[in-house]
């Protein structure tokens, strides 16, 4: 288990063993997600939004959705 201290400016140094395990290096971004149970999850932001292009292409081919189905709840 790793530990870090919060500075008066709100900064924390991520321990070296955590950076290594996450594959982080200087200048890379991390994302914090707060869960309903009070837990905060930190993950490496490894993908740009443009890398997701075409990700659902095969799923769309398998299932067609009508405009009426997309407008559910707008009636």
C-alpha positions in Angstrom: 0.0 0.0 0.0 1.3 3.4 -0.9 0.8 6.7 0.8 1.2 10.4 -0.2 0.7 13.8 1.5 -1.4 16.6 0.2 0.4 19.9 0.0 -1.1 23.3 1.0 -1.6 23.9 -2.8 -3.7 20.8 -3.2 -0.9 18.8 -4.9 0.0 15.1 -4.4 3.0 13.3 -5.7 1.9 9.9 -7.0 4.3 7.3 -5.4 6.9 5.8 -7.8 5.5 2.2 -7.4 2.0 3.4 -8.4 3.3 5.4 -11.4 5.2 2.3 -12.6 2.2 0.0 -12.1 0.0 2.4 -14.1 2.6 3.0 -16.7 2.6 6.8 -16.1 5.4 9.2 -17.0 5.8 12.9 -16.6 3.3 15.0 -18.4 0.7 12.3 -18.7 -2.9 12.9 -17.4 -4.9 11.0 -14.9 -8.6 11.0 -14.3 -10.4 10.9 -10.9 -13.9 9.3 -10.7 -15.9 9.6 -7.5 -18.2 6.7 -6.8 -21.4 6.8 -4.8 -19.9 4.9 -1.9 -17.3 7.7 -1.3 -14.5 5.8 -3.1 -12.4 7.8 -5.5 -10.8 5.9 -8.4 -7.7 7.2 -10.3 -6.9 5.9 -13.7 -4.5 6.9 -16.4 -6.0 8.8 -19.3 -4.5 6.7 -22.0 -6.9 7.2 -24.9 -7.8 10.4 -26.8 -11.4 10.7 -27.9 -10.3 10.5 -31.5 -8.9 7.0 -30.9 -12.5 5.8 -30.2 -13.6 6.5 -33.8 -15.2 3.4 -35.3 -15.3 1.5 -32.0 -19.0 0.6 -32.3 -19.0 0.2 -36.1 -19.6 -3.6 -35.9 -22.3 -3.3 -33.2 -24.2 -0.8 -35.4 -24.2 -3.2 -38.3 -25.8 -5.9 -36.2 -28.7 -3.9 -34.8 -30.7 -1.2 -36.5 -32.5 1.3 -34.3 -35.5 3.3 -35.5 -35.9 7.0 -34.9 -38.9 6.3 -32.7 -36.8 4.0 -30.5 -34.2 6.8 -30.1 -36.8 9.3 -29.1 -38.0 7.2 -26.1 -39.0 9.5 -23.2 -39.5 12.5 -25.4 -43.2 11.9 -26.0 
